[in-house]
Amino acid sequence: MIIRGIGLVLLSFIVQTTIAEDLALFGGRP
């Protein structure tokens, strides 16, 4: 259970960072 929770946290963190980088590369720069 604890390992699964850590995996979900890491997965969500990776997804958020990749989405943030995509937004910064494509839509965030003026």
Secondary structure, 3 states (H helix, E strand, C coil): CHHHHHHHHHHHHHHHHHHHHHHHHHCCCC
